[in-house]
Amino acid sequence: MGLIVQKYGGTSVGTIERILRVADRIISYKEEGHDVVVVVSAMGKSTDVLVDMAKQISAYPSEREMDMLLTTGEQVSIALLSMALHTKGYDAISLTGWQAGITTEAIHGRARIKQIDPERIQSELGRGRVVIVAGFQGISDEGEITTLGRGGSDTSAVTLAASLNAEKCEIFTDVSGVYTADPRVVPAASKLDTISYDEMLELANLGAGVLHPRSVEAAKKYKVRLVVRSSFTAEDGTYVEEVANMETGRVVSGVAHDEDVAKITVVGMPARVGTLSRLFNTLADNQVNVDIIIQSSYDATVTNISFTVAADDLKKALDTLDRNKNELGFEKVDFEEDLTKVSIVGSGMINNPGVAAEMFRVLAEKEISIKMVSTSDIKVSCVIPAALTELAVRSLHSAYGLDVEETAVVHGV
């Protein structure tokens, strides 16, 4: 039997009882003859607790020290899971990200994995051990502990599966697979048996929390066989693959939403060649990621540029613009918080005109104002007031024929 990499999220290991249940599942794979590498997140909401503790000391704590703090959460999980396997008679060893050979960029808070040296893991597997790796973390070439950002344990698991040539990578979570919408918001959402890498990547980037976007990128790049499953049931999950079944009759595969959105408008920028380049290079140099961009000009000399950022990046973006106001030459900056990006995604949209028009019609019918729009071949996104998120998502889900009668089950909440 081949090597399988598994990842268990915070809900799956949120209590001692659940950790023992995860240990039993791992043992069932060992009994079938598989080698198993397990990537684990921090227990339950423990990362949020650590963040709150840091914020009680400093409103803007050092990014380096935050990485030092937050990586302790995963170390608790891997040690406890290893102990659980020991008590059940199975040899296991826990490894931090850096002990597992994960090297990252020298960026705190959202580093990318540069390379993985699998030698230590392969050596431990050779001794018959289950190897349990702390997700979400690595080490830079300079010896600094780094984190991959929220959801980074998915990326840890997929990249480990690629470097170890694993048979597959299973992502265990609190739902039974990838759904047509977040079942916490849309109880009528249905589970997909398969979904393409491209569709899953769009959904992940647009707010579907079941997989981290960078994990899907890595799975597609390295052809990792990826499965999303529930850690609470034995139900088959959703397979993420190169080309999913296109003959389902669905134009739209899913509705995603991201409530972590803020809008910034830079007013009175000089309307000349190079303006956009200077603005967005300045933001990029300060590690501010920009999403939707709209440029509007009212005369030949000035232009207004609006864009969205993650709500957590709003202060950083505003500070960056303020420091560079003279160089960029704008008049003022306006911003708006409490926004959501709601999106429809589906490969079937490519050959079906009118999909975006239907989205706009549904939102207008519900008197939901649209502040910004972004499109691609397989998605349409609208920025709307956050207070209307649930209404928008449920209405769109129904309008595109995605509702089912059976209520989706979310475990561990």
QUIHU-V73193 format. One record per residue. N is the residue number from 1. RES is the residue in one letter. SS is DSSP state (alpha for helix, beta for strand, coil for the rest). BURIAL is I if it has 9 or more other C-alpha atoms within 8 Angstrom, else O. Layout:
BEGIN
N_RES_SS_BURIAL / N_RES_SS_BURIAL
END
This chain:
BEGIN
1_M_coil_O / 2_G_coil_O / 3_L_beta_I / 4_I_beta_I / 5_V_beta_I / 6_Q_beta_I / 7_K_beta_I / 8_Y_beta_I / 9_G_coil_I / 10_G_coil_I / 11_T_coil_I / 12_S_coil_I / 13_V_coil_I / 14_G_coil_I / 15_T_coil_O / 16_I_alpha_O / 17_E_alpha_O / 18_R_alpha_I / 19_I_alpha_I / 20_L_alpha_I / 21_R_alpha_O / 22_V_alpha_I / 23_A_alpha_I / 24_D_alpha_O / 25_R_alpha_O / 26_I_alpha_I / 27_I_alpha_I / 28_S_alpha_O / 29_Y_alpha_I / 30_K_alpha_I / 31_E_alpha_O / 32_E_coil_O / 33_G_coil_O / 34_H_coil_I / 35_D_beta_I / 36_V_beta_I / 37_V_beta_I / 38_V_beta_I / 39_V_beta_I / 40_V_beta_I / 41_S_coil_I / 42_A_coil_I / 43_M_coil_I / 44_G_coil_I / 45_K_coil_I / 46_S_alpha_I / 47_T_alpha_I / 48_D_alpha_O / 49_V_alpha_O / 50_L_alpha_I / 51_V_alpha_I / 52_D_alpha_O / 53_M_alpha_O / 54_A_alpha_I / 55_K_alpha_I / 56_Q_alpha_O / 57_I_alpha_O / 58_S_coil_O / 59_A_coil_O / 60_Y_coil_O / 61_P_coil_I / 62_S_coil_O / 63_E_alpha_O / 64_R_alpha_I / 65_E_alpha_O / 66_M_alpha_I / 67_D_alpha_I / 68_M_alpha_I / 69_L_alpha_I / 70_L_alpha_I / 71_T_alpha_I / 72_T_alpha_O / 73_G_alpha_I / 74_E_alpha_I / 75_Q_alpha_I / 76_V_alpha_I / 77_S_alpha_I / 78_I_alpha_I / 79_A_alpha_I / 80_L_alpha_I / 81_L_alpha_I / 82_S_alpha_I / 83_M_alpha_I / 84_A_alpha_I / 85_L_alpha_I / 86_H_alpha_I / 87_T_alpha_O / 88_K_coil_O / 89_G_coil_O / 90_Y_coil_I / 91_D_coil_I / 92_A_beta_I / 93_I_beta_I / 94_S_beta_I / 95_L_beta_I / 96_T_coil_I / 97_G_coil_I / 98_W_coil_I / 99_Q_coil_O / 100_A_coil_I / 101_G_coil_I / 102_I_beta_I / 103_T_beta_I / 104_T_beta_I / 105_E_coil_I / 106_A_coil_I / 107_I_coil_O / 108_H_coil_I / 109_G_coil_I / 110_R_coil_I / 111_A_coil_I / 112_R_coil_O / 113_I_beta_I / 114_K_beta_O / 115_Q_beta_O / 116_I_beta_I / 117_D_coil_I / 118_P_coil_I / 119_E_alpha_O / 120_R_alpha_I / 121_I_alpha_I / 122_Q_alpha_I / 123_S_alpha_O / 124_E_alpha_I / 125_L_alpha_I / 126_G_alpha_O / 127_R_coil_O / 128_G_coil_O / 129_R_coil_I / 130_V_beta_I / 131_V_beta_I / 132_I_beta_I / 133_V_beta_I / 134_A_beta_I / 135_G_coil_I / 136_F_coil_I / 137_Q_beta_I / 138_G_beta_I / 139_I_beta_I / 140_S_beta_I / 141_D_coil_I / 142_E_coil_O / 143_G_coil_O / 144_E_coil_O / 145_I_beta_I / 146_T_beta_I / 147_T_beta_I / 148_L_coil_I / 149_G_coil_I / 150_R_coil_O / 151_G_coil_I / 152_G_alpha_I / 153_S_alpha_I / 154_D_alpha_I / 155_T_alpha_I / 156_S_alpha_I / 157_A_alpha_I / 158_V_alpha_I / 159_T_alpha_I / 160_L_alpha_I / 161_A_alpha_I / 162_A_alpha_I / 163_S_alpha_I / 164_L_coil_O / 165_N_coil_O / 166_A_coil_I / 167_E_coil_I / 168_K_beta_I / 169_C_beta_I / 170_E_beta_I / 171_I_beta_I / 172_F_beta_I / 173_T_beta_I / 174_D_coil_I / 175_V_coil_I / 176_S_coil_I / 177_G_coil_I / 178_V_coil_I / 179_Y_beta_I / 180_T_coil_I / 181_A_coil_I / 182_D_coil_I / 183_P_coil_I / 184_R_coil_O / 185_V_coil_I / 186_V_coil_I / 187_P_coil_I / 188_A_coil_I / 189_A_coil_I / 190_S_coil_I / 191_K_beta_I / 192_L_coil_I / 193_D_coil_O / 194_T_beta_I / 195_I_beta_I / 196_S_beta_I / 197_Y_alpha_I / 198_D_alpha_O / 199_E_alpha_I / 200_M_alpha_I / 201_L_alpha_I / 202_E_alpha_I / 203_L_alpha_I / 204_A_alpha_I / 205_N_alpha_I / 206_L_coil_I / 207_G_coil_I / 208_A_coil_I / 209_G_coil_O / 210_V_coil_O / 211_L_coil_I / 212_H_coil_I / 213_P_alpha_I / 214_R_alpha_O / 215_S_alpha_I / 216_V_alpha_I / 217_E_alpha_I / 218_A_alpha_I / 219_A_alpha_I / 220_K_alpha_I / 221_K_alpha_O / 222_Y_alpha_O / 223_K_coil_O / 224_V_coil_I / 225_R_coil_I / 226_L_beta_I / 227_V_beta_I / 228_V_beta_I / 229_R_beta_I / 230_S_beta_I / 231_S_coil_I / 232_F_coil_O / 233_T_coil_O / 234_A_coil_O / 235_E_coil_O / 236_D_coil_O / 237_G_coil_I / 238_T_beta_I / 239_Y_beta_I / 240_V_beta_I / 241_E_beta_I / 242_E_coil_O / 243_V_coil_O / 244_A_coil_I / 245_N_coil_O / 246_M_coil_O / 247_E_coil_O / 248_T_coil_O / 249_G_coil_O / 250_R_coil_I / 251_V_coil_I / 252_V_coil_I / 253_S_coil_I / 254_G_beta_I / 255_V_beta_I / 256_A_beta_I / 257_H_beta_I / 258_D_beta_I / 259_E_beta_I / 260_D_beta_I / 261_V_beta_I / 262_A_beta_I / 263_K_beta_I / 264_I_beta_I / 265_T_beta_I / 266_V_beta_I / 267_V_beta_I / 268_G_beta_I / 269_M_beta_I / 270_P_beta_I / 271_A_coil_I / 272_R_coil_O / 273_V_coil_O / 274_G_coil_O / 275_T_alpha_I / 276_L_alpha_O / 277_S_alpha_O / 278_R_alpha_I / 279_L_alpha_I / 280_F_alpha_O / 281_N_alpha_O / 282_T_alpha_I / 283_L_alpha_I / 284_A_alpha_I / 285_D_alpha_O / 286_N_coil_O / 287_Q_coil_O / 288_V_coil_I / 289_N_coil_I / 290_V_beta_I / 291_D_beta_O / 292_I_beta_I / 293_I_beta_I / 294_I_beta_O / 295_Q_beta_O / 296_S_beta_O / 297_S_beta_I / 298_Y_coil_O / 299_D_coil_O / 300_A_coil_O / 301_T_coil_O / 302_V_beta_I / 303_T_beta_I / 304_N_beta_I / 305_I_beta_I / 306_S_beta_I / 307_F_beta_I / 308_T_beta_I / 309_V_beta_I / 310_A_beta_I / 311_A_alpha_I / 312_D_alpha_O / 313_D_alpha_I / 314_L_alpha_I / 315_K_alpha_O / 316_K_alpha_O / 317_A_alpha_I / 318_L_alpha_I / 319_D_alpha_O / 320_T_alpha_I / 321_L_alpha_I / 322_D_alpha_O / 323_R_alpha_O / 324_N_coil_O / 325_K_alpha_I / 326_N_alpha_O / 327_E_alpha_O / 328_L_alpha_I / 329_G_coil_I / 330_F_coil_I / 331_E_coil_O / 332_K_beta_O / 333_V_beta_I / 334_D_beta_O / 335_F_beta_O / 336_E_beta_O / 337_E_beta_O / 338_D_beta_I / 339_L_beta_I / 340_T_beta_I / 341_K_beta_I / 342_V_beta_I / 343_S_beta_I / 344_I_beta_I / 345_V_beta_I / 346_G_coil_I / 347_S_alpha_I / 348_G_alpha_I / 349_M_alpha_I / 350_I_alpha_O / 351_N_alpha_O / 352_N_coil_O / 353_P_coil_O / 354_G_coil_O / 355_V_alpha_O / 356_A_alpha_O / 357_A_alpha_O / 358_E_alpha_O / 359_M_alpha_I / 360_F_alpha_O / 361_R_alpha_O / 362_V_alpha_I / 363_L_alpha_I / 364_A_alpha_I / 365_E_alpha_O / 366_K_coil_O / 367_E_coil_O / 368_I_coil_I / 369_S_coil_O / 370_I_coil_I / 371_K_coil_O / 372_M_beta_I / 373_V_beta_I / 374_S_beta_O / 375_T_beta_O / 376_S_beta_O / 377_D_coil_O / 378_I_coil_I / 379_K_beta_I / 380_V_beta_I / 381_S_beta_I / 382_C_beta_I / 383_V_beta_I / 384_I_beta_I / 385_P_beta_I / 386_A_alpha_I / 387_A_alpha_O / 388_L_alpha_I / 389_T_alpha_I / 390_E_alpha_O / 391_L_alpha_O / 392_A_alpha_I / 393_V_alpha_I / 394_R_alpha_I / 395_S_alpha_I / 396_L_alpha_I / 397_H_alpha_I / 398_S_alpha_I / 399_A_alpha_O / 400_Y_coil_O / 401_G_coil_O / 402_L_coil_I / 403_D_coil_I / 404_V_coil_O / 405_E_coil_O / 406_E_coil_O / 407_T_coil_O / 408_A_coil_I / 409_V_coil_O / 410_V_coil_I / 411_H_coil_O / 412_G_coil_O / 413_V_coil_O
END
